[in-house]
Amino acid sequence: MEIGFCGPGLMGAPMIRHLLRAGHAVHVWNRTRAKSEALQADGAQVVDTPRELVGHAEAIVLCLADAAAVEAVVFGDHGVLAPAAHAEARGKLRWIVDHSSIPPGVTRRLAERAAAAGVGWVDAPVSGGTVGAVAGTLAVMAGGEAADVEAVTPLVKAYAARVTHMGAAGAGQTTKLCNQAIVTSTVAAIAEAVTLAERSGIDAARLTEALAGGWADSVLLQTFVPRMTQPGFAPLGALKTFQKDVDTVAATAVETGTPMPVSGTVQQLLRLAVAGGLADADFTAFIDVLQPDRRRASGGSDGTNRAGS
Protein backbone atom coordinates (compact mmCIF):
# COMPACT_ATOMS: atom_id res chain seq x y z
CA MET A 1 0.00 0.00 0.00
CA GLU A 2 1.10 3.58 -0.58
CA ILE A 3 0.98 5.41 2.75
CA GLY A 4 1.36 8.93 4.10
CA PHE A 5 2.70 9.34 7.62
CA CYS A 6 2.61 12.51 9.73
CA GLY A 7 4.68 12.60 12.90
CA PRO A 8 7.91 10.58 12.80
CA GLY A 9 8.83 11.10 16.46
CA LEU A 10 9.93 8.64 19.15
CA MET A 11 6.96 6.41 18.33
CA GLY A 12 6.39 7.29 14.68
CA ALA A 13 9.93 6.73 13.37
CA PRO A 14 10.15 3.02 14.30
CA MET A 15 6.57 2.50 13.07
CA ILE A 16 7.58 3.94 9.68
CA ARG A 17 10.59 1.64 9.51
CA HIS A 18 8.32 -1.36 10.12
CA LEU A 19 6.01 -0.20 7.32
CA LEU A 20 8.95 0.12 4.93
CA ARG A 21 10.27 -3.32 5.86
CA ALA A 22 6.79 -4.73 5.22
CA GLY A 23 7.01 -3.44 1.64
CA HIS A 24 4.81 -0.36 1.87
CA ALA A 25 5.78 2.90 0.14
CA VAL A 26 5.82 5.62 2.80
CA HIS A 27 5.69 9.38 2.22
CA VAL A 28 6.53 11.32 5.38
CA TRP A 29 5.76 14.81 6.65
CA ASN A 30 6.81 16.42 9.89
CA ARG A 31 6.78 20.00 11.11
CA THR A 32 10.51 19.60 11.81
CA ARG A 33 11.71 18.44 8.39
CA ALA A 34 14.95 16.95 9.73
CA LYS A 35 12.97 14.21 11.49
CA SER A 36 11.48 13.18 8.15
CA GLU A 37 14.80 13.38 6.33
CA ALA A 38 16.36 11.06 8.91
CA LEU A 39 14.15 8.30 7.47
CA GLN A 40 15.21 8.75 3.84
CA ALA A 41 18.04 6.27 4.26
CA ASP A 42 15.41 3.68 5.22
CA GLY A 43 13.46 4.38 2.02
CA ALA A 44 10.92 6.99 3.11
CA GLN A 45 10.06 9.86 0.78
CA VAL A 46 9.74 13.36 2.26
CA VAL A 47 7.02 15.89 1.39
CA ASP A 48 6.76 19.58 2.29
CA THR A 49 3.12 19.73 3.45
CA PRO A 50 0.49 17.26 4.67
CA ARG A 51 -1.61 18.16 1.62
CA GLU A 52 1.06 16.69 -0.68
CA LEU A 53 0.45 13.27 0.84
CA VAL A 54 -3.00 13.12 -0.74
CA GLY A 55 -1.55 12.73 -4.21
CA HIS A 56 0.25 9.58 -3.14
CA ALA A 57 -1.51 7.85 -0.29
CA GLU A 58 -4.38 5.43 0.02
CA ALA A 59 -4.10 5.74 3.80
CA ILE A 60 -2.59 8.51 5.92
CA VAL A 61 -1.32 7.67 9.40
CA LEU A 62 -1.07 10.31 12.14
CA CYS A 63 1.12 10.13 15.23
CA LEU A 64 0.88 13.67 16.60
CA ALA A 65 1.16 15.49 19.91
CA ASP A 66 -2.41 16.61 20.58
CA ALA A 67 -5.84 17.39 19.20
CA ALA A 68 -4.84 20.82 17.89
CA ALA A 69 -2.03 19.26 15.85
CA VAL A 70 -4.34 16.58 14.45
CA GLU A 71 -6.97 19.11 13.37
CA ALA A 72 -4.37 21.40 11.78
CA VAL A 73 -2.69 18.58 9.86
CA VAL A 74 -5.99 17.25 8.53
CA PHE A 75 -8.16 20.34 8.09
CA GLY A 76 -5.71 23.27 8.16
CA ASP A 77 -4.86 25.43 5.14
CA HIS A 78 -2.24 22.94 3.96
CA GLY A 79 -3.91 19.94 5.54
CA VAL A 80 -4.79 16.55 4.17
CA LEU A 81 -8.46 17.55 3.78
CA ALA A 82 -7.98 21.31 3.50
CA PRO A 83 -11.38 23.03 3.15
CA ALA A 84 -10.27 24.81 -0.04
CA ALA A 85 -9.45 21.54 -1.79
CA HIS A 86 -11.98 20.19 -4.29
CA ALA A 87 -13.36 16.70 -3.77
CA GLU A 88 -11.64 15.43 -6.91
CA ALA A 89 -8.28 16.49 -5.41
CA ARG A 90 -8.67 13.85 -2.73
CA GLY A 91 -7.03 11.41 -5.10
CA LYS A 92 -7.06 7.81 -3.94
CA LEU A 93 -7.13 8.62 -0.21
CA ARG A 94 -9.58 6.34 1.58
CA TRP A 95 -8.60 6.26 5.25
CA ILE A 96 -7.04 8.33 8.00
CA VAL A 97 -5.58 6.29 10.85
CA ASP A 98 -4.97 8.42 13.94
CA HIS A 99 -2.53 6.97 16.48
CA SER A 100 -2.49 10.22 18.45
CA SER A 101 -4.05 10.32 21.93
CA ILE A 102 -6.78 12.97 21.83
CA PRO A 103 -10.21 13.45 23.49
CA PRO A 104 -12.95 11.09 22.30
CA GLY A 105 -15.35 13.98 21.61
CA VAL A 106 -12.82 15.69 19.35
CA THR A 107 -12.27 12.42 17.51
CA ARG A 108 -15.97 12.04 16.84
CA ARG A 109 -16.18 15.55 15.38
CA LEU A 110 -13.11 15.01 13.19
CA ALA A 111 -14.47 11.66 12.00
CA GLU A 112 -17.73 13.32 10.95
CA ARG A 113 -15.86 15.95 8.94
CA ALA A 114 -13.70 13.31 7.28
CA ALA A 115 -16.77 11.22 6.43
CA ALA A 116 -18.31 14.26 4.75
CA ALA A 117 -15.21 14.34 2.52
CA GLY A 118 -15.59 10.63 1.76
CA VAL A 119 -12.70 9.48 3.96
CA GLY A 120 -12.97 6.87 6.71
CA TRP A 121 -11.52 7.77 10.11
CA VAL A 122 -10.02 5.16 12.42
CA ASP A 123 -8.94 6.37 15.85
CA ALA A 124 -6.22 3.92 16.80
CA PRO A 125 -4.22 4.99 19.87
CA VAL A 126 -1.48 2.61 20.90
CA SER A 127 0.01 1.13 24.04
CA GLY A 128 3.46 -0.36 24.46
CA GLY A 129 5.66 2.71 24.37
CA THR A 130 8.83 3.19 22.38
CA VAL A 131 9.94 -0.35 23.26
CA GLY A 132 6.79 -1.76 21.64
CA ALA A 133 7.14 0.54 18.65
CA VAL A 134 10.70 -0.62 17.99
CA ALA A 135 9.79 -4.28 18.53
CA GLY A 136 6.62 -4.04 16.43
CA THR A 137 4.49 -5.35 19.30
CA LEU A 138 2.19 -2.41 20.00
CA ALA A 139 -1.37 -2.95 21.20
CA VAL A 140 -3.84 -0.90 19.18
CA MET A 141 -7.34 -0.03 20.39
CA ALA A 142 -9.45 1.07 17.44
CA GLY A 143 -12.64 3.03 16.93
CA GLY A 144 -14.52 3.61 13.69
CA GLU A 145 -16.66 1.81 11.14
CA ALA A 146 -16.02 -1.94 11.22
CA ALA A 147 -15.21 -2.06 7.50
CA ASP A 148 -12.63 0.73 7.85
CA VAL A 149 -10.94 -0.91 10.84
CA GLU A 150 -10.84 -4.23 9.01
CA ALA A 151 -9.37 -2.59 5.90
CA VAL A 152 -6.47 -0.89 7.72
CA THR A 153 -5.68 -3.73 10.14
CA PRO A 154 -3.15 -5.45 7.80
CA LEU A 155 -1.34 -2.11 7.50
CA VAL A 156 -1.29 -1.51 11.26
CA LYS A 157 -0.13 -5.08 11.90
CA ALA A 158 3.25 -4.07 10.42
CA TYR A 159 4.06 -2.59 13.85
CA ALA A 160 1.34 -3.93 16.14
CA ALA A 161 0.84 -7.35 17.70
CA ARG A 162 -2.86 -6.77 18.24
CA VAL A 163 -5.66 -4.57 16.90
CA THR A 164 -8.93 -4.58 18.85
CA HIS A 165 -12.01 -2.88 17.43
CA MET A 166 -13.76 -1.27 20.40
CA GLY A 167 -16.72 0.42 18.67
CA ALA A 168 -17.62 3.57 16.78
CA ALA A 169 -15.35 6.60 16.32
CA GLY A 170 -13.99 7.72 19.68
CA ALA A 171 -14.14 4.26 21.24
CA GLY A 172 -10.43 3.71 20.65
CA GLN A 173 -9.61 6.99 22.38
CA THR A 174 -11.84 6.12 25.33
CA THR A 175 -10.07 2.77 25.65
CA LYS A 176 -6.71 4.55 25.62
CA LEU A 177 -7.92 6.74 28.49
CA CYS A 178 -8.71 3.56 30.44
CA ASN A 179 -5.18 2.37 29.63
CA GLN A 180 -3.64 5.65 30.78
CA ALA A 181 -5.63 5.69 33.99
CA ILE A 182 -4.20 2.26 34.84
CA VAL A 183 -0.65 3.05 33.66
CA THR A 184 -0.25 6.41 35.39
CA SER A 185 -1.76 5.19 38.66
CA THR A 186 0.51 2.15 38.61
CA VAL A 187 3.69 4.10 37.85
CA ALA A 188 2.84 6.53 40.66
CA ALA A 189 2.34 3.57 43.02
CA ILE A 190 5.68 2.08 41.92
CA ALA A 191 7.39 5.40 42.70
CA GLU A 192 5.82 5.32 46.17
CA ALA A 193 6.93 1.72 46.71
CA VAL A 194 10.51 2.45 45.63
CA THR A 195 10.60 5.45 47.97
CA LEU A 196 9.21 3.41 50.88
CA ALA A 197 11.76 0.65 50.27
CA GLU A 198 14.70 3.06 50.11
CA ARG A 199 13.67 5.01 53.21
CA SER A 200 13.21 1.73 55.07
CA GLY A 201 16.80 0.78 54.34
CA ILE A 202 16.30 -2.03 51.81
CA ASP A 203 17.57 -2.35 48.25
CA ALA A 204 14.67 -1.07 46.13
CA ALA A 205 16.31 -2.43 42.97
CA ARG A 206 15.50 -5.95 44.21
CA LEU A 207 11.75 -5.30 44.23
CA THR A 208 11.47 -6.71 40.71
CA GLU A 209 13.01 -9.97 41.88
CA ALA A 210 11.12 -10.13 45.16
CA LEU A 211 7.72 -9.39 43.62
CA ALA A 212 8.13 -11.39 40.39
CA GLY A 213 5.25 -13.80 39.88
CA GLY A 214 3.15 -12.23 42.62
CA TRP A 215 0.08 -10.04 42.31
CA ALA A 216 2.16 -6.87 42.20
CA ASP A 217 4.25 -8.09 39.29
CA SER A 218 3.65 -6.46 35.91
CA VAL A 219 5.38 -5.12 32.81
CA LEU A 220 5.29 -1.71 34.46
CA LEU A 221 6.95 -2.98 37.65
CA GLN A 222 9.70 -4.70 35.68
CA THR A 223 10.17 -1.59 33.51
CA PHE A 224 10.07 1.22 36.04
CA VAL A 225 11.78 -0.14 39.16
CA PRO A 226 15.12 -0.46 37.32
CA ARG A 227 14.65 3.01 35.81
CA MET A 228 13.95 4.52 39.22
CA THR A 229 16.89 2.83 40.93
CA GLN A 230 19.64 2.49 38.31
CA PRO A 231 21.33 4.82 35.81
CA GLY A 232 21.77 4.57 32.06
CA PHE A 233 18.30 4.16 30.56
CA ALA A 234 17.12 6.04 27.47
CA PRO A 235 13.95 8.12 28.04
CA LEU A 236 10.56 6.59 27.22
CA GLY A 237 8.71 9.87 26.76
CA ALA A 238 7.96 13.22 28.38
CA LEU A 239 5.95 13.51 31.58
CA LYS A 240 3.83 16.24 29.96
CA THR A 241 2.36 13.52 27.73
CA PHE A 242 1.06 11.73 30.81
CA GLN A 243 -0.32 15.03 32.11
CA LYS A 244 -2.19 15.68 28.85
CA ASP A 245 -3.76 12.22 28.93
CA VAL A 246 -4.70 12.32 32.62
CA ASP A 247 -6.27 15.76 32.15
CA THR A 248 -8.36 14.19 29.38
CA VAL A 249 -9.25 11.29 31.69
CA ALA A 250 -10.47 13.82 34.27
CA ALA A 251 -12.51 15.76 31.71
CA THR A 252 -14.10 12.57 30.37
CA ALA A 253 -14.87 11.44 33.92
CA VAL A 254 -16.79 14.68 34.46
CA GLU A 255 -18.63 14.30 31.15
CA THR A 256 -19.71 10.73 31.97
CA GLY A 257 -20.30 11.19 35.71
CA THR A 258 -17.59 8.66 36.55
CA PRO A 259 -15.95 8.85 40.00
CA MET A 260 -12.17 8.46 39.54
CA PRO A 261 -10.52 9.48 42.83
CA VAL A 262 -7.24 7.67 42.12
CA SER A 263 -6.77 9.35 38.75
CA GLY A 264 -7.65 12.66 40.40
CA THR A 265 -4.77 12.19 42.82
CA VAL A 266 -2.41 11.28 39.98
CA GLN A 267 -3.54 14.40 38.13
CA GLN A 268 -2.46 16.54 41.08
CA LEU A 269 0.86 14.70 41.29
CA LEU A 270 1.50 15.42 37.61
CA ARG A 271 0.58 19.07 38.08
CA LEU A 272 3.13 19.28 40.87
CA ALA A 273 5.73 17.69 38.59
CA VAL A 274 5.10 20.12 35.75
CA ALA A 275 5.01 23.10 38.10
CA GLY A 276 8.37 21.90 39.43
CA GLY A 277 9.96 22.02 35.99
CA LEU A 278 9.60 18.35 35.09
CA ALA A 279 7.33 18.68 32.05
CA ASP A 280 10.04 17.41 29.68
CA ALA A 281 11.50 14.86 32.08
CA ASP A 282 11.04 11.14 31.44
CA PHE A 283 7.99 9.20 32.69
CA THR A 284 10.22 7.94 35.50
CA ALA A 285 10.20 11.42 37.04
CA PHE A 286 7.16 10.53 39.16
CA ILE A 287 9.78 9.63 41.76
CA ASP A 288 11.33 13.10 41.56
CA VAL A 289 8.13 14.59 42.93
CA LEU A 290 8.27 12.21 45.91
CA GLN A 291 12.04 12.60 46.33
CA PRO A 292 13.01 16.12 45.20
CA ASP A 293 16.44 15.66 46.79
CA ARG A 294 17.22 13.10 44.10
CA ARG A 295 16.32 15.53 41.37
CA ARG A 296 18.72 18.08 42.79
CA ALA A 297 21.45 15.46 43.00
CA SER A 298 20.90 14.48 39.35
CA GLY A 299 21.32 18.02 38.09
CA GLY A 300 17.75 18.95 37.19
CA SER A 301 15.32 17.91 34.47
CA ASP A 302 16.87 17.62 31.02
CA GLY A 303 14.45 15.17 29.44
CA THR A 304 16.40 12.07 30.46
CA ASN A 305 15.26 9.65 33.11
CA ARG A 306 16.18 10.64 36.68
CA ALA A 307 18.64 7.85 37.39
CA GLY A 308 20.48 8.32 34.11
CA SER A 309 20.66 12.10 34.00
C-alpha positions, 0 to 999 in steps of 0.5 A: 500500500502507498501510505502517508505518515505525519509525525515521525517522532519517538513512536512514529519513526520506528513505526515507519521503519516497520512499514517500509520493511513490510514493503509499503511505500511511505511518504513522510511529513513532519513540522521539523523536516529533519525528522522526516529526512532522517528516514530517507536512508530507510526508504521513506520519501519526504514531502513539504506539506500534509496536503502533498500526501494526498496525491500519493496515499491510500491511507494517511497515518497520524502520530501527533502530539495533541488534538490541535495538531491533528486538526491542523494537519488534517483540516488546516490550510495545507492539511490533508483535507484542506477546506479549499481543496476540491473533492476530486483532489482527494485522489485515492485517499480512503482512510485516516488512521490516527494513532495520536491520543486525543479526546474522544469527543474531538475524535468524533467531530473530526471523523464526521468531517472526514466522512463528509469528505468521503474518507474513513476515520479510524482512531487507533491509539497505541500502548506499548511505548517506544519499546513496543514501537521498535519491537513491532508489538504495540497494542492498538485499540481502534474506533470507527466503522467496522469495515474501515478498521478491518481494511487498515488492520493489515497495515497496522499489523506491520508494527502492532501485535494486536488490533482490537475494534472497540466500537464507533469513532472515539471508542479507541480513544476512550479505551486509551484513556482507560489504559492511561488511567491504569498506567499512570496510577501504577507508575505513581504507586511504583514510585511510592513503593521504591521510595518506601523501600529506600527510606526503610533501608532495603535495596529497592532495585530488588523489588522486581526480583522479590515481587516477580510472579506475585500479584504486584508483578507487571510489565510496568513494575519490571520496567520502572523499578530499574529506571527509578533505581539504576542509571543509564536508561534512554527516556521513554517519553515526556511527563507532559504527555502523561499530564495531557492524557490524565487531564483528558481522563479527568474531563471525560470522567466529568462528562460521563459522571464517573468517579475516579478518585485515584486518577484525580490524585495522579492528576495533582501529582503530575501538576506538581511535577510540571510546576516543578519544571519536570514537564520534559523529564522522562515518565520515571520522574514521578519519583522526583516529585516524591524525592526532590532531593534526588532531582537536585542530586541528578542536576535537574530535568533535562528530558532524560530519566532521573537515574540516568541524568 
